[in-house]
Amino acid sequence: MADRMYDRKIIVIKRKSRLKELIYRFNTVEQARFYIEHMGSDFSDYVEEDKRYEEALTQVSTKLEQIGRVQVLDREFVPNFIFDTEDIVVAVGQDGLVANTMKYLNGQLLVGVNPDPVRWDGVLLPFQPFEAAEVVAECLKGNSRIQKVTMAKAELNDGQVIYGVNDLFIGQRTHVSSRYHITYGKREENQSSSGIIISTGLGSTGWLKSILKGAAGIVKESMEYEAGMESRANRDFIPGREFKTSWDMKCLYFTVREPYESKSTGAEIIFGRVSSEELLVLTSQMPENGVIFSDGMESDFLGFHSGITARISVAEKFGNLVV
């Protein structure tokens, strides 16, 4: 078993801390310090965060090297990295690092490690640095517990594909209106909106929840004002309380943000479930700046310009998160 364990590679995914991002931007620590303190923020917090992250990364890598071949990979290289089918991937960072790594995997086991539990809750980071080696060892033995995670998929008519672990955004990269034709099941219409969000079960507690809460809250407030009632700003109002999702559900949900109804655009198709029986197809009517990006990574996108059609579906692959 020992030889077999050493034959499999362990890929440790890291990311730049806020401090290192600042140093990259301003060239030196001193210039970064001047900028942060000039803005009235505490630079020592950046230094402490970076220190804890580097200590955690070193601890994880050192322990893992005792049980297998380890390769440390920066987040920016993940989209173009070729993972072997037998690789075990360990993401050391925040939840976003786990999500943005998972969408480039194809069934490989993914372990999320929280480098700073005091700072970050870590929904996708169930393990601390000192646990990483033991968890990966169990993965190598085939004893790990896996949570399946459904992903979203946008496939363009030119063959390009993008996946989303939390959500996909489709629309204008700027704040001007997004124009497109939407087909949902047997219904269709031209639309002008602030874009469309497609959420997975995992992402349903994020962007989707905030959109539903905001929309329902606006409707309720407007009805109260029309009825002459005063707003109860401190009430515990959570619309969609019975809206149940799971990380491995075999469907997605889409929401249209701020649809504008006019002589040439409709606002009837604004929310729905996407599954094998209920398809969502979008055709861009935007000459420029139309994009599709996933999981908040605006720099990693597909162009969605006039004539491009995107077919939205549940992805054929799942994420395998070790829990």
KASUL-V787991 format. One record per residue. SS is DSSP state (hx for helix, st for strand, lp for the rest). PSI is psi in degrees with one decimal (* if undefined). Layout:
ss=SS psi=PSI
ss=SS psi=PSI
This chain:
ss=lp psi=-35.2
ss=hx psi=-44.5
ss=hx psi=-39.8
ss=hx psi=-41.1
ss=hx psi=-42.9
ss=hx psi=-22.9
ss=hx psi=-26.8
ss=lp psi=142.0
ss=st psi=143.4
ss=st psi=118.1
ss=st psi=116.6
ss=st psi=119.6
ss=st psi=127.2
ss=st psi=169.6
ss=lp psi=162.2
ss=lp psi=138.3
ss=lp psi=170.9
ss=hx psi=-38.2
ss=hx psi=-46.1
ss=hx psi=-33.0
ss=hx psi=-39.4
ss=hx psi=-42.0
ss=hx psi=-39.4
ss=hx psi=-37.1
ss=hx psi=-40.9
ss=hx psi=1.1
ss=lp psi=-38.1
ss=lp psi=160.5
ss=hx psi=-39.5
ss=hx psi=-42.1
ss=hx psi=-36.8
ss=hx psi=-42.8
ss=hx psi=-45.9
ss=hx psi=-43.9
ss=hx psi=-49.1
ss=hx psi=-45.9
ss=hx psi=-32.9
ss=hx psi=-31.3
ss=lp psi=-0.3
ss=lp psi=14.9
ss=lp psi=166.7
ss=lp psi=106.7
ss=hx psi=-28.2
ss=hx psi=-27.7
ss=hx psi=-38.0
ss=hx psi=-42.4
ss=hx psi=-43.7
ss=hx psi=-40.4
ss=hx psi=-44.6
ss=hx psi=-41.7
ss=hx psi=-47.2
ss=hx psi=-38.0
ss=hx psi=-45.1
ss=hx psi=-37.6
ss=hx psi=-43.0
ss=hx psi=-43.3
ss=hx psi=-41.6
ss=hx psi=-42.8
ss=hx psi=-46.0
ss=hx psi=-49.7
ss=hx psi=-43.0
ss=hx psi=-44.5
ss=hx psi=-38.7
ss=hx psi=-30.1
ss=lp psi=-16.9
ss=lp psi=-14.0
ss=lp psi=-5.4
ss=lp psi=176.9
ss=st psi=124.4
ss=st psi=134.4
ss=st psi=125.2
ss=st psi=128.5
ss=st psi=128.2
ss=st psi=144.9
ss=hx psi=-38.3
ss=hx psi=-18.2
ss=hx psi=-5.2
ss=hx psi=-44.1
ss=hx psi=-28.7
ss=hx psi=4.9
ss=lp psi=139.9
ss=lp psi=107.8
ss=lp psi=137.0
ss=lp psi=151.3
ss=lp psi=-25.5
ss=lp psi=-1.4
ss=lp psi=146.4
ss=st psi=128.6
ss=st psi=131.5
ss=st psi=115.0
ss=st psi=120.6
ss=st psi=104.6
ss=lp psi=-150.2
ss=lp psi=175.9
ss=hx psi=-39.2
ss=hx psi=-32.5
ss=hx psi=-38.9
ss=hx psi=-47.7
ss=hx psi=-43.8
ss=hx psi=-14.4
ss=hx psi=-43.2
ss=hx psi=-38.4
ss=lp psi=-14.9
ss=lp psi=0.8
ss=lp psi=164.4
ss=lp psi=65.2
ss=lp psi=-9.5
ss=lp psi=147.4
ss=st psi=138.0
ss=st psi=125.3
ss=st psi=123.3
ss=st psi=123.8
ss=st psi=127.2
ss=st psi=109.6
ss=lp psi=-13.0
ss=lp psi=74.8
ss=lp psi=-25.0
ss=lp psi=-32.0
ss=lp psi=-38.0
ss=lp psi=134.7
ss=lp psi=-50.8
ss=lp psi=73.5
ss=lp psi=-36.4
ss=lp psi=12.9
ss=lp psi=71.9
ss=lp psi=-10.5
ss=st psi=149.6
ss=st psi=163.0
ss=hx psi=-39.7
ss=hx psi=-14.5
ss=hx psi=-13.9
ss=hx psi=-46.9
ss=hx psi=-42.5
ss=hx psi=-40.9
ss=hx psi=-45.3
ss=hx psi=-36.9
ss=hx psi=-40.3
ss=hx psi=-35.5
ss=hx psi=-43.1
ss=hx psi=-30.1
ss=hx psi=-6.8
ss=lp psi=22.5
ss=lp psi=9.7
ss=lp psi=155.4
ss=lp psi=128.8
ss=st psi=135.5
ss=st psi=117.4
ss=st psi=139.9
ss=st psi=118.8
ss=st psi=138.7
ss=st psi=154.3
ss=st psi=154.6
ss=st psi=132.2
ss=st psi=119.1
ss=st psi=122.0
ss=st psi=158.9
ss=lp psi=-2.7
ss=lp psi=7.5
ss=lp psi=-11.2
ss=lp psi=149.5
ss=st psi=141.9
ss=st psi=141.6
ss=st psi=154.9
ss=st psi=134.0
ss=lp psi=-40.7
ss=lp psi=-52.0
ss=st psi=165.0
ss=st psi=142.3
ss=st psi=134.2
ss=st psi=121.4
ss=st psi=-155.1
ss=st psi=140.5
ss=lp psi=-19.8
ss=lp psi=-170.1
ss=lp psi=12.2
ss=lp psi=169.3
ss=lp psi=142.9
ss=st psi=131.4
ss=st psi=132.5
ss=st psi=166.6
ss=st psi=130.0
ss=st psi=133.6
ss=st psi=122.1
ss=st psi=107.2
ss=lp psi=-122.5
ss=lp psi=2.3
ss=st psi=148.6
ss=st psi=154.9
ss=st psi=159.9
ss=st psi=143.0
ss=st psi=153.0
ss=st psi=121.9
ss=st psi=-175.6
ss=lp psi=11.9
ss=lp psi=170.0
ss=st psi=136.9
ss=st psi=126.8
ss=st psi=119.1
ss=st psi=143.2
ss=lp psi=176.2
ss=lp psi=-38.8
ss=hx psi=-41.3
ss=hx psi=-3.3
ss=hx psi=-20.5
ss=hx psi=1.7
ss=lp psi=-106.4
ss=hx psi=-44.1
ss=hx psi=-46.0
ss=hx psi=-41.6
ss=hx psi=-37.8
ss=hx psi=-46.4
ss=hx psi=-42.3
ss=hx psi=-43.8
ss=hx psi=-45.9
ss=hx psi=-46.4
ss=hx psi=-37.2
ss=hx psi=-40.5
ss=hx psi=-44.3
ss=hx psi=-45.3
ss=hx psi=-43.5
ss=hx psi=-44.8
ss=hx psi=-36.7
ss=hx psi=-37.3
ss=hx psi=-41.0
ss=hx psi=-41.4
ss=hx psi=-31.2
ss=lp psi=0.6
ss=lp psi=21.0
ss=lp psi=148.1
ss=lp psi=144.2
ss=lp psi=135.6
ss=lp psi=86.8
ss=lp psi=-25.1
ss=lp psi=12.5
ss=lp psi=154.4
ss=lp psi=87.2
ss=lp psi=111.1
ss=lp psi=91.3
ss=lp psi=151.4
ss=lp psi=25.0
ss=lp psi=-31.7
ss=lp psi=9.5
ss=lp psi=100.9
ss=lp psi=132.6
ss=lp psi=165.8
ss=lp psi=158.4
ss=lp psi=-25.0
ss=lp psi=17.9
ss=lp psi=146.4
ss=lp psi=37.6
ss=lp psi=170.1
ss=st psi=166.8
ss=st psi=138.2
ss=st psi=149.0
ss=st psi=137.4
ss=st psi=125.2
ss=lp psi=125.0
ss=lp psi=58.6
ss=lp psi=138.6
ss=lp psi=122.3
ss=lp psi=128.5
ss=lp psi=-171.2
ss=lp psi=-27.3
ss=lp psi=-5.4
ss=lp psi=147.0
ss=lp psi=172.8
ss=lp psi=42.0
ss=lp psi=-30.4
ss=lp psi=94.6
ss=lp psi=-11.9
ss=st psi=143.1
ss=st psi=171.9
ss=st psi=135.0
ss=st psi=123.5
ss=lp psi=-173.5
ss=lp psi=-24.8
ss=lp psi=-19.4
ss=lp psi=97.2
ss=lp psi=154.4
ss=st psi=123.2
ss=st psi=132.0
ss=st psi=135.5
ss=st psi=122.8
ss=st psi=141.6
ss=lp psi=27.3
ss=lp psi=113.3
ss=lp psi=-29.6
ss=lp psi=160.3
ss=lp psi=10.2
ss=st psi=135.4
ss=st psi=159.1
ss=st psi=118.9
ss=st psi=164.3
ss=st psi=150.2
ss=lp psi=34.4
ss=lp psi=3.7
ss=lp psi=85.8
ss=lp psi=-24.7
ss=lp psi=-15.9
ss=lp psi=94.4
ss=st psi=165.9
ss=st psi=141.4
ss=st psi=136.8
ss=lp psi=78.7
ss=lp psi=172.3
ss=lp psi=130.0
ss=lp psi=-16.7
ss=lp psi=132.4
ss=st psi=135.3
ss=st psi=125.6
ss=st psi=119.4
ss=st psi=131.2
ss=st psi=167.8
ss=st psi=131.3
ss=st psi=152.3
ss=st psi=-14.4
ss=st psi=155.7
ss=st psi=154.4
ss=st psi=145.8
ss=st psi=91.5
ss=st psi=125.8
ss=st psi=129.5
ss=lp psi=*
